[in-house]
Each structure stands twice: as structure tokens, then as C-alpha cells.
Amino acid sequence: MLTILLHLLIQFGLILRALLRPHREPAARIAWIVVILAVPVLGIIAYALLGETNLGRARVERLNKVMADLPKAADIPGMDAATTAARLQERHESLFRVGQSISGFAAVAGNRASLMADPDAAIAAMVADIDAARDHVHLMFYIWLPDGNGTRMAEALIRAAARGVTCRAMVDDLGSRALVKSDLWAQMRAGGVRLARALSVGNPLWRALTGRIDLRNHRKILVIDNAITYCGSQNCADPAFLPKARFAPWVDAVMRFTGPVVRQNQLLFAADWMAETAENLHDLLTAPLPPREAGFVAQVIASGPVTRPTAAPEMFESLLYNARRDLIVTTPYYVPVESIQAALRAAANRGVETTLILPARNDDFAVGAASRSYYGDLTEAGVRIYEYQPGLLHTKSVTVDGEITLIGSANMDCRSFALNFENNILLCDPDVTAAMRARQMEYLADSRPVTAAEVAAWGWQKRLWNNALALVGPVL
């Protein structure tokens, strides 16, 4: 009897905690209450380990100190007032103001970009740029596998380090655990590549007590000589992605950028690196940049557990509400907050040709089912939903009216919104957006439409399964 009473008191206390915790969506509160009540013991353990966005006090203090000590924007070429003067339509300016409010980076003019043909071509281009590097190479991946592409990247870094280029490579400690445990990691270290692990897990039991293990660095960044950067959805791995080969190929999109936006990605990498290693990279941040050329306006948008909780959803929502003619969204994981679902519906309801492309087979069955629970409301509003057939569509992209593109690492799910460190680039350029839109249309050609009639015909068992998983979507 005493055990039951203690259990009920703990449940009651955690429910109060879930209700009183600030900066939490009502849906997330409900989801955690359901978990705590429906799975008595495991629900309590789950909330204790995963219920709150706890990065760990020491880690947060270290990251805040790094950010506070970074050079001021006025002292950083590429982020000073002369570079950030950018002419945009008023409705586009508001998008970049939202982005700046998230990570502090202003819109910068004078950028150029090219969309890589496919994942293997992206790795080949990265390797070629690393082979041409003269001063430094900075690399960050959430997942880096010791497979074909992973080995090619490592070998390029070792070659660069051998000719005197300073190479710094950082991986997420959980996402890239296969690489960290492999001989390839040791070979890079022996070859002079400076290595770091982001958000080190260490002892899992102790880590669980000091901060959530599942708060991860999901970023994908490559910066070379302050002159070139890459941004997109691709991890450093073969498209076959052996850990989940039955969902292959992984289909990604990556862009290669030059111009002042490179400096913003450099600062983002430097902040992550210095938080993990304490090595000071200020000199690189204030070094002169290559001469500025004509080019489009762009901006790095970084988010994570230490930014405001509504940051990433606000960026997506702003893009969706900005659309006037057409809007195409691709994401592998669609488990949105209510405001994003409403923004997609609103776009279609005001006459915007609105298209959402998702993978037909998701590598996370629960996320796939939860995603489909939103289909009915979307198709009723006129959103065109397509499911990509040939593999796992992993590209995270938004194009708006043939002018605006957002590309990067962030998914449209609660994990990217609140739990992962993410990086994206927002740009305004008809030519680059046309290239990204053409790629999205290629995805569309390999996709199957999901109609409102089809969704309405789903049996009650399927609807029950999808809706039940969507109920706990905020904790997925």
C-alpha cells in the first residue's frame, strides 16, 4: 500500500512539473501526462530522463561564456555594417529579421551558391575543396560513418593536415559513435587532424543525471579557408547508409556557398568547437575575407536547446505565411507543433499552391505514423501531399514563390524544434531557388500523391494507430 501511495505521489509531482514547466507547448504537456499515467513505472523513468530540456548546468555555462567572449559583429569582417547592408522586398526583410532574432546573424549580401547533384557528388566536391585548402578546414557532422564516403573525407583531412593545413573535425558523440570507435578516428588523430566530440556521453548513467543524453548536435558544417562553406541535410556517409540499409538510398540536398555567409557558418562552428575544446579561434573570426563580389542575400539560422523554445517553429511559420503563389516543403520527419500545421493549412486556404513531400517509408515507424495523422486536415485545406517512393527522402528544404530558399539540417518535428542543435541557411535568389525547386520537382516525379479521398477511406485501425502515436508526438 505504501509503495502504491509513493508511486501515486511521484506521478502527481511529475504531472505538476509538466504543467508548470515554462516554455512548453500544451500538446507537449498533454503528451507527457499521458505517458506518465499510461505507463506507470516506465513513464516516470522516461520523464526523469527525457522530460525536460536539460543540457547540464556546466555545459550551458561553458557555452554561454564562449558566446559572450566572441568578437563583436562590428569587428568581424563579413558581419560588419558594410557587409550586412542588403536590399530586399519588405516582406522578405521580415523573414531575415526573424532569422536574426534567433541566432544574431544579420542578412549579408554578396553570396553565391551551387546545388550539388547528389550525395556522392557533394562528398566529391567537399573532398576537392579540402584538397585545395591552404590554411584551415573545419568540419562538423552529426553522423559520420567509417564507410566509403566517410573514409574519403577522413583521407582528405589527413592529406590536408600532412601539407600543413590546420584541420579541425567535430562529430556528435552519439550520432557518430561508430566512427569514434573505429580505426579511422585513430588514423585521423595520428595524421594530425584535431578531433572533438560534441556533447560527449561518457558514462550514460552519470550523463543522465547531469543532462539529457538525447540532446544532440545535429549540425552539418564544412568551412574552408574562410572562403567556402557547405550547408544541407547530408551526413558524412554513403547514400546506402548501412545502419539502416533497408530504407536506402538516403536522398539529400547540399549547397556549396561562397561569400560573407561563410563567416557566419565559421562563427557557428567556432562556438561549438570552443565550447568542447577551449581552443580560442578568435583570430580566424577576425581575419580578412576574400574580396566581396556581387551576389544574393543569405543568412545562417542556428537553433538549439539554448535558444528560445519557439525559435525554429517561428522561422518555418514565417516562411509559410510569406508565400503568395507557391510553396514546396520537403522533410523526412513531419511531427509539427500546432502553429506550423495551421500555417500550412492557411497557405493552401489563401490560394497558395502548397506541396508537402515526405518519405513513403520512414526509418522511424512512430514518426511515420504520427506524420500521417496530420494528412486529413492538410488535404482538406488543399495541401498537396506526396510520398517519395525510391528511398528515404532526407532533404530538409522550403522554397517560396521562386525567390526564397531555406536549406539545412532542421526537420519539421519537435526534436529539431527544441532538442537538437541545428543549422540552416536562408537565401533570397531566383536562380538558386529555381535550382532547389527543380530538385524538389524531381522528388515529386518519384512520389505518389496522397488524396483526401484516400485518407478518408483509411480504416479505423489505421486512424487509431496514427492518432495514438501523434498524441505522444511531442516526446518522439
C-alpha positions as CSV (number, residue, x, y, z in Angstrom):
1,M,0.0,0.0,0.0
2,L,2.8,2.4,0.9
3,T,4.5,1.6,-2.4
4,I,1.3,2.4,-4.4
5,L,0.9,5.7,-2.4
6,L,4.5,6.7,-3.1
7,H,4.1,5.9,-6.8
8,L,0.9,8.0,-7.0
9,L,2.7,10.9,-5.2
10,I,5.6,10.7,-7.7
11,Q,3.2,10.6,-10.6
12,F,1.3,13.6,-9.2
13,G,4.5,15.5,-8.7
14,L,5.7,14.9,-12.2
15,I,2.3,15.9,-13.7
16,L,2.5,19.2,-11.7
17,R,6.1,19.6,-13.0
18,A,4.9,19.0,-16.6
19,L,2.1,21.5,-16.2
20,L,4.3,24.2,-14.5
21,R,7.4,23.9,-16.7
22,P,7.7,27.2,-18.7
23,H,8.1,27.4,-22.5
24,R,6.2,24.2,-23.3
25,E,3.5,23.6,-25.9
26,P,0.2,22.5,-24.5
27,A,0.4,19.4,-26.7
28,A,3.8,18.5,-25.1
29,R,2.3,18.8,-21.6
30,I,-0.6,16.6,-22.6
31,A,1.7,14.0,-24.2
32,W,3.9,13.8,-21.1
33,I,0.8,13.5,-18.8
34,V,-0.4,10.6,-21.0
35,V,3.0,8.9,-20.8
36,I,3.3,9.3,-17.0
37,L,-0.2,7.9,-16.4
38,A,-0.4,5.2,-19.1
39,V,2.9,3.6,-18.5
40,P,3.2,3.8,-14.7
41,V,6.9,3.0,-13.9
42,L,8.4,3.5,-17.3
43,G,6.6,6.8,-17.7
44,I,8.2,8.1,-14.5
45,I,11.6,7.0,-15.7
46,A,11.0,8.4,-19.2
47,Y,10.1,11.8,-17.7
48,A,13.1,11.8,-15.4
49,L,15.4,11.1,-18.3
50,L,13.7,12.9,-21.2
51,G,11.0,15.1,-19.9
52,E,12.9,18.4,-19.7
53,T,15.4,20.2,-21.9
54,N,18.4,19.9,-19.6
55,L,21.7,20.3,-21.3
56,G,23.5,20.3,-18.0
57,R,24.4,23.4,-15.9
58,A,28.2,23.2,-16.5
59,R,27.7,22.7,-20.3
60,V,25.3,25.7,-20.5
61,E,27.6,27.9,-18.5
62,R,30.5,27.0,-20.8
63,L,28.6,27.6,-23.9
64,N,27.2,31.0,-22.6
65,K,30.8,32.1,-21.7
66,V,32.0,31.2,-25.2
67,M,29.2,33.1,-26.8
68,A,29.8,36.1,-24.6
69,D,33.5,36.2,-25.3
70,L,33.1,36.0,-29.1
71,P,34.2,39.1,-31.1
72,K,31.5,41.7,-31.7
73,A,29.9,41.8,-35.1
74,A,31.4,45.2,-35.8
75,D,34.9,43.7,-35.5
76,I,34.2,40.6,-37.7
77,P,34.6,41.0,-41.5
78,G,31.6,39.7,-43.2
79,M,29.4,40.6,-40.3
80,D,30.1,44.3,-40.0
81,A,27.7,47.1,-41.1
82,A,29.3,47.4,-44.6
83,T,28.7,43.8,-45.4
84,T,25.2,43.5,-43.9
85,A,23.7,46.2,-46.0
86,A,21.2,44.2,-48.0
87,R,18.3,45.3,-50.2
88,L,15.2,43.2,-50.1
89,Q,11.5,43.5,-50.6
90,E,9.8,44.5,-47.4
91,R,8.0,41.1,-46.9
92,H,11.4,39.3,-47.4
93,E,13.1,41.6,-45.0
94,S,10.8,40.4,-42.3
95,L,11.9,36.9,-42.8
96,F,15.6,37.8,-42.3
97,R,14.7,39.8,-39.2
98,V,13.1,36.6,-37.7
99,G,16.3,34.8,-38.6
100,Q,18.5,37.4,-37.0
101,S,16.4,37.4,-33.8
102,I,17.2,33.7,-33.5
103,S,20.9,33.5,-33.8
104,G,22.0,37.1,-34.1
105,F,23.3,36.9,-37.7
106,A,22.2,39.7,-40.0
107,A,21.3,39.2,-43.7
108,V,24.5,39.6,-45.7
109,A,24.8,40.4,-49.4
110,G,27.3,39.2,-51.9
111,N,26.9,35.4,-51.8
112,R,26.9,32.7,-54.4
113,A,25.8,29.0,-54.2
114,S,25.5,25.9,-56.3
115,L,23.4,22.9,-55.5
116,M,25.2,19.6,-55.5
117,A,24.0,17.0,-58.0
118,D,23.6,14.1,-55.5
119,P,25.1,12.9,-52.2
120,D,28.1,11.3,-53.7
121,A,28.8,14.4,-55.8
122,A,28.5,16.5,-52.7
123,I,31.2,14.5,-50.9
124,A,33.4,14.6,-54.0
125,A,33.1,18.4,-54.1
126,M,33.9,18.6,-50.4
127,V,37.0,16.4,-50.9
128,A,38.2,18.5,-53.8
129,D,37.8,21.7,-51.8
130,I,39.7,20.2,-48.9
131,D,42.5,19.1,-51.2
132,A,42.7,22.7,-52.4
133,A,42.7,24.2,-48.9
134,R,45.6,26.4,-47.9
135,D,45.0,27.4,-44.3
136,H,42.3,25.5,-42.4
137,V,39.4,23.1,-42.7
138,H,36.6,23.0,-40.2
139,L,34.1,20.1,-40.3
140,M,31.1,19.2,-38.1
141,F,28.8,16.2,-38.8
142,Y,26.0,14.7,-36.7
143,I,26.6,11.3,-38.3
144,W,29.9,10.4,-39.8
145,L,30.3,6.7,-40.7
146,P,33.5,4.8,-41.5
147,D,32.2,3.8,-44.9
148,G,33.2,4.7,-48.4
149,N,32.3,8.4,-48.3
150,G,33.3,8.7,-44.6
151,T,36.7,7.2,-45.4
152,R,37.2,9.5,-48.4
153,M,36.5,12.5,-46.2
154,A,38.9,11.3,-43.5
155,E,41.7,10.7,-46.0
156,A,41.2,14.2,-47.5
157,L,41.7,15.7,-44.0
158,I,44.8,13.6,-43.4
159,R,46.2,14.7,-46.7
160,A,45.5,18.4,-45.8
161,A,47.0,18.1,-42.4
162,A,50.1,16.5,-43.9
163,R,50.8,19.6,-46.0
164,G,50.3,22.0,-43.1
165,V,46.6,22.8,-43.2
166,T,45.0,23.1,-39.8
167,C,42.1,20.6,-39.8
168,R,39.5,20.5,-37.1
169,A,36.8,17.8,-37.2
170,M,34.0,17.5,-34.7
171,V,31.2,14.9,-34.6
172,D,28.3,14.3,-32.4
173,D,29.4,11.8,-29.8
174,L,26.2,9.7,-30.1
175,G,25.4,10.1,-33.8
176,S,28.9,9.3,-34.8
177,R,29.8,6.7,-32.2
178,A,30.6,4.1,-34.9
179,L,33.3,6.4,-36.3
180,V,34.7,7.4,-32.9
181,K,35.2,3.7,-32.0
182,S,36.7,2.9,-35.4
183,D,40.3,2.7,-36.6
184,L,39.6,5.6,-38.9
185,W,39.1,8.0,-36.0
186,A,42.5,7.0,-34.6
187,Q,44.1,7.3,-38.0
188,M,42.9,10.9,-38.3
189,R,44.3,11.8,-34.9
190,A,47.6,10.2,-35.8
191,G,47.6,12.1,-39.1
192,G,47.4,15.4,-37.3
193,V,43.7,16.2,-37.6
194,R,42.4,17.9,-34.5
195,L,39.3,16.0,-33.3
196,A,36.5,16.7,-30.9
197,R,33.3,15.0,-29.8
198,A,30.2,17.2,-29.4
199,L,28.0,16.6,-26.3
200,S,30.1,13.7,-25.0
201,V,28.0,11.0,-23.5
202,G,30.7,9.5,-21.2
203,N,29.1,7.3,-18.5
204,P,25.5,7.1,-19.6
205,L,24.2,6.8,-16.1
206,W,26.0,9.8,-14.9
207,R,25.2,11.7,-18.1
208,A,21.5,11.0,-17.5
209,L,21.8,12.6,-14.1
210,T,23.5,15.7,-15.3
211,G,21.7,16.3,-18.5
212,R,19.6,14.6,-21.3
213,I,21.5,12.2,-23.4
214,D,19.2,12.8,-26.4
215,L,20.0,16.5,-26.7
216,R,22.3,16.2,-29.8
217,N,24.4,18.4,-32.2
218,H,22.6,17.7,-35.4
219,R,24.5,20.2,-37.5
220,K,26.3,19.6,-40.8
221,I,29.0,22.2,-41.4
222,L,32.1,22.4,-43.6
223,V,34.1,25.7,-43.7
224,I,37.3,26.0,-45.7
225,D,39.8,29.0,-45.6
226,N,37.0,31.4,-44.6
227,A,36.1,31.2,-48.3
228,I,33.8,28.2,-48.8
229,T,31.1,26.6,-46.8
230,Y,28.6,23.8,-47.3
231,C,25.1,23.5,-45.9
232,G,22.4,20.9,-46.2
233,S,20.8,17.7,-44.9
234,Q,23.6,15.3,-45.7
235,N,25.6,13.4,-43.1
236,C,29.1,12.1,-44.0
237,A,28.1,8.7,-45.2
238,D,27.2,6.7,-48.3
239,P,23.6,7.0,-49.6
240,A,23.3,3.3,-48.8
241,F,23.5,4.3,-45.1
242,L,24.4,0.9,-43.8
243,P,23.0,1.2,-40.3
244,K,19.5,1.5,-41.9
245,A,20.2,0.0,-45.3
246,R,16.6,-1.3,-45.8
247,F,15.4,2.3,-46.2
248,A,18.2,3.3,-48.6
249,P,19.1,5.2,-50.5
250,W,19.2,8.3,-48.3
251,V,18.3,11.2,-50.6
252,D,19.8,14.6,-49.5
253,A,20.4,18.1,-50.8
254,V,23.6,20.1,-50.2
255,M,24.6,23.6,-51.3
256,R,28.2,25.0,-51.7
257,F,28.4,28.7,-50.7
258,T,30.9,31.4,-51.1
259,G,30.6,35.0,-49.8
260,P,30.1,36.6,-46.4
261,V,27.6,33.9,-45.3
262,V,30.7,31.7,-44.9
263,R,31.8,33.8,-42.0
264,Q,28.5,33.1,-40.2
265,N,29.0,29.3,-40.5
266,Q,32.6,29.8,-39.4
267,L,31.4,31.6,-36.2
268,L,28.8,28.8,-35.6
269,F,31.5,26.1,-35.9
270,A,33.9,28.1,-33.7
271,A,31.3,28.5,-30.9
272,D,30.7,24.7,-30.9
273,W,34.4,23.9,-31.1
274,M,35.5,26.3,-28.3
275,A,32.7,25.0,-26.1
276,E,34.1,21.5,-26.4
277,T,37.8,22.1,-26.6
278,A,38.5,25.5,-25.0
279,E,40.8,26.3,-28.0
280,N,40.5,30.0,-28.9
281,L,39.6,30.6,-32.6
282,H,39.1,34.4,-32.4
283,D,41.9,35.1,-34.8
284,L,40.1,33.2,-37.5
285,L,36.9,35.1,-36.9
286,T,38.6,38.5,-37.4
287,A,40.8,37.5,-40.3
288,P,40.2,39.4,-43.6
289,L,37.8,37.8,-46.1
290,P,38.3,37.4,-49.8
291,P,37.1,40.4,-51.9
292,R,33.4,40.8,-51.9
293,E,31.6,40.1,-55.1
294,A,28.1,40.6,-56.4
295,G,25.7,38.0,-55.1
296,F,22.5,37.3,-53.3
297,V,21.4,37.9,-49.7
298,A,21.7,35.0,-47.3
299,Q,21.8,34.3,-43.6
300,V,22.8,31.4,-41.3
301,I,20.0,30.5,-38.9
302,A,21.2,28.4,-35.9
303,S,18.9,27.0,-33.2
304,G,19.2,24.6,-30.3
305,P,18.2,23.9,-26.7
306,V,19.8,27.1,-25.6
307,T,17.9,29.4,-28.0
308,R,14.3,30.5,-27.3
309,P,12.0,27.5,-27.5
310,T,9.8,28.9,-30.3
311,A,12.7,29.9,-32.5
312,A,12.7,27.2,-35.1
313,P,8.9,27.0,-35.4
314,E,8.8,30.8,-35.8
315,M,11.2,30.6,-38.8
316,F,9.2,27.9,-40.5
317,E,5.9,29.6,-39.8
318,S,7.2,32.9,-41.2
319,L,8.2,31.2,-44.4
320,L,4.8,29.5,-44.8
321,Y,2.9,32.8,-44.2
322,N,5.2,34.6,-46.5
323,A,4.1,32.5,-49.5
324,R,1.9,34.2,-52.1
325,R,2.0,31.9,-55.1
326,D,3.6,28.5,-54.4
327,L,5.2,26.7,-51.5
328,I,7.1,23.4,-51.5
329,V,8.3,21.7,-48.3
330,T,10.4,18.6,-48.1
331,T,11.2,17.0,-44.7
332,P,11.7,13.4,-43.6
333,Y,10.1,13.9,-40.2
334,Y,6.8,15.8,-40.0
335,V,5.5,16.0,-36.4
336,P,4.7,19.7,-36.2
337,V,3.6,22.0,-33.5
338,E,0.0,23.2,-34.0
339,S,1.1,26.6,-35.3
340,I,3.0,25.0,-38.2
341,Q,0.1,22.7,-39.1
342,A,-2.1,25.8,-39.1
343,A,0.4,27.8,-41.2
344,L,0.4,25.1,-43.9
345,R,-3.4,24.9,-44.0
346,A,-3.6,28.7,-44.1
347,A,-1.2,28.8,-47.1
348,A,-3.5,26.4,-49.1
349,N,-6.6,28.1,-47.9
350,R,-5.5,31.5,-49.2
351,G,-4.8,30.0,-52.7
352,V,-1.1,29.3,-52.5
353,E,-0.2,26.1,-54.3
354,T,1.1,24.2,-51.3
355,T,3.1,21.0,-51.6
356,L,4.4,18.7,-48.8
357,I,6.8,15.9,-49.8
358,L,7.5,13.2,-47.3
359,P,9.2,9.7,-47.5
360,A,6.8,6.8,-48.1
361,R,8.7,4.6,-45.7
362,N,10.1,6.3,-42.6
363,D,13.1,4.9,-40.7
364,D,11.2,5.7,-37.5
365,F,7.8,3.9,-37.7
366,A,6.3,6.0,-34.9
367,V,7.2,9.3,-36.6
368,G,5.9,8.0,-39.9
369,A,2.5,7.1,-38.3
370,A,2.3,10.3,-36.4
371,S,3.0,12.3,-39.6
372,R,0.1,10.6,-41.3
373,S,-2.3,11.7,-38.5
374,Y,-2.0,15.2,-39.9
375,Y,-2.8,14.3,-43.5
376,G,-6.6,14.6,-43.2
377,D,-6.6,18.2,-42.0
378,L,-3.9,19.2,-44.6
379,T,-5.6,17.6,-47.6
380,E,-9.0,19.1,-46.6
381,A,-7.4,22.5,-46.8
382,G,-6.0,21.8,-50.2
383,V,-2.4,20.9,-49.3
384,R,-0.9,18.5,-51.9
385,I,0.8,15.7,-50.1
386,Y,3.2,13.3,-51.8
387,E,5.1,10.4,-50.5
388,Y,8.5,9.8,-52.1
389,Q,9.0,6.2,-53.2
390,P,12.6,5.3,-54.2
391,G,14.2,5.7,-50.8
392,L,14.3,7.8,-47.7
393,L,13.8,11.5,-48.7
394,H,16.1,13.1,-46.1
395,T,16.2,16.6,-47.7
396,K,15.1,19.4,-45.5
397,S,14.1,22.3,-47.8
398,V,11.5,25.0,-48.3
399,T,11.1,27.1,-51.4
400,V,8.7,30.1,-51.6
401,D,7.4,31.8,-54.7
402,G,10.5,31.0,-56.7
403,E,12.5,33.5,-54.7
404,I,13.3,32.2,-51.2
405,T,15.0,29.0,-50.1
406,L,15.7,27.5,-46.7
407,I,18.1,24.6,-46.7
408,G,19.8,22.9,-43.8
409,S,19.7,20.3,-41.0
410,A,16.4,21.1,-39.3
411,N,13.4,18.8,-39.6
412,M,9.8,19.8,-39.1
413,D,9.5,17.9,-35.8
414,C,9.7,18.6,-32.1
415,R,13.2,17.2,-31.9
416,S,14.6,19.8,-34.3
417,F,12.5,22.5,-32.7
418,A,13.7,22.0,-29.1
419,L,16.2,19.3,-28.6
420,N,18.8,19.4,-31.4
421,F,21.4,22.0,-32.3
422,E,20.6,22.8,-36.0
423,N,22.0,25.0,-38.8
424,N,20.2,26.3,-41.9
425,I,20.8,28.9,-44.5
426,L,18.0,31.2,-45.7
427,L,18.6,32.9,-49.0
428,C,16.8,35.2,-51.5
429,D,17.7,34.5,-55.1
430,P,15.6,33.4,-58.1
431,D,18.3,31.3,-59.7
432,V,19.4,29.3,-56.7
433,T,15.7,28.9,-55.7
434,A,15.0,27.7,-59.2
435,A,17.7,25.0,-58.9
436,M,16.3,23.9,-55.5
437,R,12.7,23.9,-56.8
438,A,13.8,21.8,-59.8
439,R,15.3,19.3,-57.4
440,Q,12.0,19.3,-55.4
441,M,10.2,18.6,-58.7
442,E,12.4,15.6,-59.3
443,Y,11.4,14.3,-55.9
444,L,7.8,15.0,-56.9
445,A,8.2,12.9,-60.1
446,D,9.3,10.0,-57.9
447,S,6.4,10.4,-55.4
448,R,2.9,9.1,-55.1
449,P,0.1,11.6,-54.4
450,V,-2.0,11.1,-51.2
451,T,-5.5,12.3,-51.8
452,A,-8.2,13.5,-49.4
453,A,-10.4,10.6,-50.5
454,E,-7.7,8.1,-49.8
455,V,-7.1,9.5,-46.3
456,A,-10.9,9.5,-45.6
457,A,-11.0,5.8,-46.7
458,W,-8.5,4.7,-44.1
459,G,-9.9,2.1,-41.7
460,W,-10.4,2.9,-38.0
461,Q,-7.5,0.7,-37.0
462,K,-5.0,2.8,-39.1
463,R,-6.5,6.0,-37.9
464,L,-6.4,4.9,-34.3
465,W,-2.7,3.8,-34.7
466,N,-1.7,7.1,-36.3
467,N,-3.6,9.3,-33.9
468,A,-2.4,7.4,-30.8
469,L,1.2,7.9,-31.9
470,A,0.5,11.6,-32.7
471,L,-0.7,12.0,-29.2
472,V,2.8,11.4,-27.9
473,G,4.4,13.1,-30.9
474,P,5.9,15.8,-28.8
475,V,8.0,13.2,-27.0
476,L,9.1,11.3,-30.1
